[in-house]
Amino acid sequence: MAADDPRFHGVGALVLADGRVFRGLGFGAKKTVVGEVVFNTSLSGYQEILSDPSYRGQLVCLTATEIGNVGTNAEDDESRGWGAEGLLVRGLSPVVSNYRSERSLPAYLEARGIPGLAEFDTRALTRRLREGGACMAALSSETDDIDELLALARAAAPMEGQGLATEVSAAEPYTWDRPSWSPADAPREPLAIDVHVVVVDFGVKLNILRRLRDEGAKVTVVPGDTRAEAILALRPDGVLLSNGPGDPAALTGAIANLRELLGKAPALPIFGICLGHQVLALALGGQTYKLKFGHHGGNHPIARGERVLITSQNHGFAVDLESLGERAALTDVNLFDRTVAGIRLTDRPIASVQYHPEASPGPHDGAPLLTEFVAQVRERVAPR
């Protein structure tokens, strides 16, 4: 690689806590960070992945061989600033070719303060993660001082016990009123507002909010630690528990609040996504556990009844079904490893899924779940 290539700014390195070293070329922000290394198998959607708050505290290795060819734009961000700590790629595209692009991937990373490392063997890294499990590491796009980076990696706290959702949740309640993007020559009008959904923000992806607005919901977002009485004071017709990062068991306050909400409003429709799914299970008295290397990608098959859905996923923890006893019924199963991918209560309008029905990036097989949730909310409040 030419030393004067404007995409890069010198040598860098990724050092795992077990001592494994990967040297490459740094790009994006010039900095050194630590985090849990995970791999994502999506072939597209790198901007949505990088800006997903669920990746707080993680260094994301994309298994696709070349990244960056469609650039980035402001409309496709999935958060207002939170996301992955670092990006690891095999090849960084020298060309940006998309009519919606506003700036290159390296410029985008620099603006968001995210370091990147390219031109190294990401296949070897992915095999290490699959065989040995996700691990802590130090990533630098500005130095290849291995001893310094190894010390940082070994001093990093593991993901277990980290309540990272408190770092990415909204500080204050706010209202969302923007629908999904559509091209100017084929505009798509959202449905008229006729129901009110309160979203408990554990690190919500913006496409959840866009999709709720598409379906005709007034959307109010509240911080993840909001008490039950404050939620009920907003007079919601339904409540959505959002995605987010970190260990769900560390969110003891949110779990207690949700348990209180379940007791005070037994008929209120509630739908959980990803971390929201896990928090719901914990509030019901269940347990969660850490997966070996997690589920991260856009090609995960889910059995839902007699259908198989190809889904977008991003999580490192899972729900222990046996710990729920008879409190919840299994609705969805991950066909890769038979882990719990969805539950519902048999006597109340409450359900959750471990995957992302809002997609962004896709696929979109799970999209009807948000439509069905808002329809369920609408059915409960009609006639008004």
C-alpha positions as CSV (number, residue, x, y, z in Angstrom):
1,M,0.0,0.0,0.0
2,A,1.4,3.4,-1.0
3,A,2.6,5.5,1.9
4,D,0.9,8.5,0.5
5,D,-2.5,6.9,0.1
6,P,-4.9,9.6,1.5
7,R,-7.3,7.0,2.9
8,F,-4.8,6.0,5.6
9,H,-2.6,7.8,8.2
10,G,0.1,5.3,9.1
11,V,0.5,1.9,10.8
12,G,-1.9,0.7,13.5
13,A,-2.6,-2.5,15.3
14,L,-5.3,-4.6,17.1
15,V,-4.0,-6.5,20.1
16,L,-6.2,-9.1,21.8
17,A,-6.1,-9.7,25.5
18,D,-4.7,-13.3,24.8
19,G,-1.7,-11.7,23.1
20,R,-2.8,-12.2,19.4
21,V,-1.6,-9.3,17.3
22,F,-3.0,-7.9,14.0
23,R,-1.1,-5.1,12.3
24,G,-2.7,-2.9,9.6
25,L,-3.2,0.6,8.3
26,G,-5.1,3.1,10.4
27,F,-7.9,5.3,9.1
28,G,-10.7,7.4,10.5
29,A,-10.1,9.1,13.8
30,K,-6.5,9.0,15.1
31,K,-6.9,7.4,18.5
32,T,-6.6,4.3,20.7
33,V,-9.6,2.5,22.2
34,V,-10.4,-0.6,24.0
35,G,-13.5,-2.8,23.7
36,E,-14.9,-6.3,23.1
37,V,-14.1,-7.6,19.6
38,V,-17.1,-9.0,17.6
39,F,-17.6,-9.9,14.0
40,N,-20.6,-9.0,11.8
41,T,-21.5,-11.0,8.7
42,S,-23.6,-8.3,7.0
43,L,-22.6,-7.6,3.4
44,S,-24.0,-4.1,3.5
45,G,-25.2,-1.4,5.9
46,Y,-21.9,-0.5,7.5
47,Q,-23.0,3.0,8.4
48,E,-26.1,1.7,10.2
49,I,-23.9,-0.9,12.0
50,L,-21.4,1.7,13.1
51,S,-24.1,4.1,14.4
52,D,-26.1,1.4,16.2
53,P,-25.9,2.2,20.0
54,S,-26.0,-1.6,20.7
55,Y,-22.4,-1.6,19.6
56,R,-21.3,0.6,22.5
57,G,-18.1,-0.8,24.0
58,Q,-17.4,-3.0,21.0
59,L,-14.9,-3.2,18.1
60,V,-16.7,-4.4,15.0
61,C,-14.9,-6.6,12.5
62,L,-16.9,-6.7,9.2
63,T,-16.4,-10.0,7.4
64,A,-17.2,-8.6,3.9
65,T,-14.0,-8.2,2.0
66,E,-14.4,-4.6,0.9
67,I,-16.1,-1.8,2.8
68,G,-16.8,1.8,2.0
69,N,-17.9,1.9,-1.6
70,V,-21.3,3.6,-1.0
71,G,-20.0,6.3,1.3
72,T,-22.2,7.7,4.1
73,N,-25.0,10.2,4.6
74,A,-26.7,11.9,7.5
75,E,-30.1,10.3,6.9
76,D,-28.9,6.7,7.5
77,D,-27.4,7.2,11.0
78,E,-29.1,5.0,13.6
79,S,-28.2,7.2,16.6
80,R,-27.4,10.8,17.4
81,G,-23.8,10.0,18.2
82,W,-23.5,6.6,19.9
83,G,-22.2,3.4,18.3
84,A,-19.2,1.2,17.8
85,E,-15.9,2.0,19.4
86,G,-13.8,0.9,16.4
87,L,-14.0,-0.6,12.9
88,L,-12.0,-3.5,11.5
89,V,-12.0,-4.2,7.8
90,R,-10.0,-6.2,5.2
91,G,-10.2,-3.8,2.4
92,L,-11.2,-0.1,2.4
93,S,-12.7,0.9,-1.0
94,P,-10.8,3.6,-2.9
95,V,-14.0,4.6,-4.7
96,V,-17.3,6.0,-3.3
97,S,-20.1,5.5,-5.8
98,N,-23.6,6.2,-4.6
99,Y,-25.9,9.1,-5.4
100,R,-26.9,9.6,-1.7
101,S,-23.3,9.7,-0.4
102,E,-22.2,12.9,1.3
103,R,-18.8,11.9,2.6
104,S,-16.4,8.9,2.6
105,L,-16.3,6.3,5.3
106,P,-12.9,7.5,6.6
107,A,-14.2,11.1,6.9
108,Y,-17.3,9.8,8.6
109,L,-15.3,7.9,11.2
110,E,-13.1,10.9,11.8
111,A,-16.2,13.1,12.4
112,R,-17.6,10.5,14.9
113,G,-14.3,9.9,16.6
114,I,-14.1,6.2,15.6
115,P,-10.7,4.7,14.7
116,G,-10.4,2.1,11.9
117,L,-7.9,-0.5,11.0
118,A,-7.6,-2.0,7.4
119,E,-5.4,-4.2,5.2
120,F,-5.0,-7.1,7.7
121,D,-6.4,-10.7,7.8
122,T,-9.9,-10.2,9.1
123,R,-10.7,-13.9,8.2
124,A,-8.0,-15.0,10.7
125,L,-9.5,-12.7,13.3
126,T,-13.0,-14.0,12.7
127,R,-11.9,-17.6,13.0
128,R,-10.2,-16.7,16.3
129,L,-13.4,-15.2,17.6
130,R,-15.5,-18.2,16.5
131,E,-13.2,-20.7,18.1
132,G,-12.2,-18.8,21.2
133,G,-15.2,-16.5,21.7
134,A,-15.5,-12.7,21.8
135,C,-12.6,-11.1,23.8
136,M,-11.4,-7.7,25.0
137,A,-8.8,-5.9,22.8
138,A,-7.1,-2.6,22.2
139,L,-7.2,-1.0,18.8
140,S,-5.0,1.9,17.7
141,S,-5.0,3.7,14.4
142,E,-2.1,5.8,15.4
143,T,0.5,3.4,16.9
144,D,1.7,-0.2,16.8
145,D,3.3,-0.2,20.2
146,I,2.3,-3.8,21.0
147,D,3.3,-3.8,24.7
148,E,1.3,-0.7,25.4
149,L,-1.8,-2.0,23.6
150,L,-1.5,-5.4,25.2
151,A,-1.5,-3.8,28.7
152,L,-4.6,-1.8,27.8
153,A,-6.4,-4.9,26.5
154,R,-5.7,-7.0,29.6
155,A,-6.8,-4.2,31.9
156,A,-10.2,-3.8,30.1
157,A,-13.3,-4.9,32.0
158,P,-15.3,-7.7,30.4
159,M,-18.7,-7.1,28.9
160,E,-20.4,-9.1,31.8
161,G,-21.6,-6.7,34.4
162,Q,-21.5,-3.5,32.2
163,G,-24.7,-1.6,32.2
164,L,-23.8,0.3,29.0
165,A,-27.4,1.2,28.3
166,T,-27.3,4.0,30.9
167,E,-24.5,5.6,28.8
168,V,-26.5,5.8,25.5
169,S,-30.0,6.4,26.8
170,A,-31.8,9.7,26.2
171,A,-31.1,12.2,29.0
172,E,-34.7,13.7,28.8
173,P,-38.0,12.6,27.2
174,Y,-38.6,13.8,23.6
175,T,-41.1,13.4,20.8
176,W,-40.2,11.8,17.5
177,D,-42.1,12.7,14.3
178,R,-39.9,11.7,11.3
179,P,-41.0,8.8,9.1
180,S,-38.7,6.5,7.2
181,W,-36.7,7.8,4.2
182,S,-38.2,7.5,0.8
183,P,-36.9,8.8,-2.6
184,A,-38.2,12.1,-3.8
185,D,-39.8,10.6,-6.9
186,A,-41.7,8.0,-4.9
187,P,-42.7,9.6,-1.6
188,R,-44.3,7.4,1.0
189,E,-46.8,9.1,3.3
190,P,-47.0,7.8,6.9
191,L,-50.3,6.9,8.4
192,A,-52.2,9.5,10.3
193,I,-51.5,9.5,14.0
194,D,-54.2,7.7,16.1
195,V,-52.2,5.9,18.9
196,H,-49.5,6.9,21.3
197,V,-46.5,4.6,21.9
198,V,-43.9,5.3,24.6
199,V,-40.4,4.0,23.8
200,V,-38.2,3.2,26.7
201,D,-34.7,4.0,25.4
202,F,-31.9,1.6,26.3
203,G,-30.0,2.8,23.2
204,V,-32.8,2.9,20.6
205,K,-32.1,2.7,16.9
206,L,-33.7,5.6,15.1
207,N,-35.3,3.2,12.6
208,I,-37.5,1.8,15.3
209,L,-38.9,5.4,15.8
210,R,-39.2,5.9,12.1
211,R,-41.2,2.7,11.6
212,L,-43.5,3.4,14.5
213,R,-44.3,6.8,13.0
214,D,-44.9,5.1,9.6
215,E,-47.5,3.0,11.2
216,G,-49.4,6.0,12.6
217,A,-48.1,6.2,16.1
218,K,-47.3,9.3,18.1
219,V,-43.8,8.4,19.5
220,T,-42.6,9.6,22.9
221,V,-39.1,8.5,23.9
222,V,-38.2,8.3,27.6
223,P,-34.9,7.5,29.3
224,G,-34.3,3.9,30.2
225,D,-34.5,4.5,33.9
226,T,-38.0,6.1,33.8
227,R,-40.2,5.0,36.6
228,A,-43.5,3.2,35.9
229,E,-45.7,6.0,37.2
230,A,-43.9,8.5,34.9
231,I,-44.5,6.3,31.9
232,L,-48.2,5.9,32.8
233,A,-48.6,9.6,33.3
234,L,-47.9,10.0,29.6
235,R,-51.0,8.0,28.9
236,P,-49.5,5.6,26.5
237,D,-51.6,3.2,24.4
238,G,-48.6,0.9,24.1
239,V,-44.9,0.7,25.3
240,L,-41.9,-0.5,23.3
241,L,-38.7,-1.5,25.1
242,S,-35.8,-0.7,22.8
243,N,-32.5,-2.4,21.9
244,G,-29.3,-1.4,23.5
245,P,-25.7,-2.4,24.6
246,G,-24.1,-4.3,27.4
247,D,-25.2,-6.8,30.0
248,P,-29.0,-6.7,30.7
249,A,-28.6,-8.1,34.2
250,A,-26.7,-5.0,35.1
251,L,-29.8,-2.8,34.5
252,T,-31.3,-3.5,37.9
253,G,-33.2,-0.2,38.1
254,A,-34.8,-0.7,34.7
255,I,-35.7,-4.3,35.5
256,A,-37.4,-3.1,38.7
257,N,-39.2,-0.3,36.9
258,L,-40.5,-2.7,34.3
259,R,-41.7,-5.2,36.9
260,E,-43.6,-2.3,38.5
261,L,-45.1,-1.3,35.2
262,L,-46.2,-4.9,34.6
263,G,-48.0,-4.9,37.9
264,K,-49.7,-1.5,37.5
265,A,-50.9,-1.8,33.9
266,P,-51.6,-5.5,33.2
267,A,-53.6,-4.7,30.0
268,L,-51.0,-2.4,28.4
269,P,-49.5,-3.8,25.2
270,I,-45.7,-4.1,25.5
271,F,-43.2,-5.1,22.8
272,G,-39.4,-5.6,23.5
273,I,-36.6,-5.7,20.9
274,C,-33.1,-7.1,21.6
275,L,-32.0,-5.7,25.0
276,G,-35.6,-4.8,25.6
277,H,-36.5,-8.5,25.1
278,Q,-33.8,-9.5,27.7
279,V,-34.9,-6.9,30.2
280,L,-38.5,-8.1,29.9
281,A,-37.4,-11.7,30.6
282,L,-35.5,-10.5,33.7
283,A,-38.5,-8.5,34.9
284,L,-40.6,-11.7,34.6
285,G,-38.2,-13.5,36.9
286,G,-36.0,-15.1,34.2
287,Q,-32.3,-15.1,33.6
288,T,-29.9,-14.2,30.8
289,Y,-26.4,-15.5,30.0
290,K,-23.4,-14.5,27.8
291,L,-23.1,-16.1,24.4
292,K,-19.7,-17.3,23.2
293,F,-19.4,-14.8,20.3
294,G,-22.9,-13.4,20.0
295,H,-25.1,-13.0,17.0
296,H,-24.1,-10.1,14.7
297,G,-25.2,-9.9,11.1
298,G,-28.0,-9.8,8.5
299,N,-28.4,-13.4,7.7
300,H,-29.6,-15.1,10.8
301,P,-32.5,-17.6,10.3
302,I,-35.4,-17.6,12.8
303,A,-38.2,-20.1,13.1
304,R,-41.4,-18.3,13.9
305,G,-44.3,-20.7,13.8
306,E,-44.3,-22.4,10.4
307,R,-42.2,-19.6,8.8
308,V,-38.5,-19.0,8.6
309,L,-37.4,-15.3,8.8
310,I,-34.0,-14.1,7.7
311,T,-33.1,-11.4,10.3
312,S,-30.7,-8.7,11.3
313,Q,-29.2,-9.3,14.8
314,N,-26.8,-7.8,17.2
315,H,-26.5,-9.1,20.7
316,G,-24.1,-10.9,23.0
317,F,-26.5,-12.2,25.6
318,A,-29.5,-14.5,25.4
319,V,-32.5,-15.4,27.5
320,D,-32.6,-18.7,29.4
321,L,-36.1,-20.1,28.5
322,E,-36.2,-22.7,31.4
323,S,-35.7,-19.9,33.9
324,L,-39.1,-18.3,32.8
325,G,-41.0,-21.5,33.7
326,E,-44.6,-21.1,32.6
327,R,-44.6,-17.3,32.7
328,A,-43.9,-17.0,29.0
329,A,-44.3,-19.1,25.8
330,L,-41.6,-19.5,23.2
331,T,-42.5,-17.9,19.8
332,D,-39.1,-17.7,17.9
333,V,-36.0,-19.9,17.8
334,N,-32.6,-19.0,16.3
335,L,-31.9,-21.8,13.9
336,F,-28.1,-21.4,14.1
337,D,-27.9,-22.5,17.8
338,R,-31.5,-23.0,19.0
339,T,-31.3,-20.0,21.4
340,V,-34.4,-18.1,22.4
341,A,-35.4,-15.5,19.7
342,G,-38.8,-14.5,20.9
343,I,-41.4,-14.9,23.7
344,R,-44.9,-13.9,24.6
345,L,-47.2,-14.0,27.6
346,T,-50.2,-16.2,27.1
347,D,-52.6,-14.1,29.1
348,R,-51.4,-10.5,28.4
349,P,-50.6,-8.5,25.2
350,I,-46.9,-8.6,25.9
351,A,-44.2,-10.1,23.6
352,S,-40.6,-9.6,22.6
353,V,-38.0,-10.7,20.0
354,Q,-34.2,-11.0,20.1
355,Y,-33.8,-9.8,16.5
356,H,-34.4,-6.5,14.8
357,P,-37.7,-6.1,13.0
358,E,-36.9,-2.5,12.1
359,A,-33.9,-3.8,10.1
360,S,-31.5,-0.9,9.0
361,P,-29.6,-2.7,7.7
362,G,-31.9,-5.4,6.4
363,P,-33.2,-7.9,5.7
364,H,-36.8,-6.9,6.3
365,D,-38.5,-10.3,7.0
366,G,-39.3,-9.1,10.5
367,A,-40.9,-5.8,9.5
368,P,-44.5,-7.0,10.0
369,L,-43.9,-7.4,13.7
370,L,-43.9,-3.6,14.2
371,T,-47.0,-3.3,12.0
372,E,-48.7,-6.0,14.1
373,F,-47.7,-4.3,17.4
374,V,-49.2,-1.0,16.4
375,A,-52.3,-2.8,15.1
376,Q,-52.6,-4.5,18.5
377,V,-52.3,-1.2,20.2
378,R,-54.9,0.3,17.9
379,E,-57.3,-2.5,18.5
380,R,-57.0,-2.0,22.3
381,V,-57.9,1.7,22.2
382,A,-60.7,1.5,19.5
383,P,-63.3,2.9,19.7
384,R,-61.7,6.0,21.2
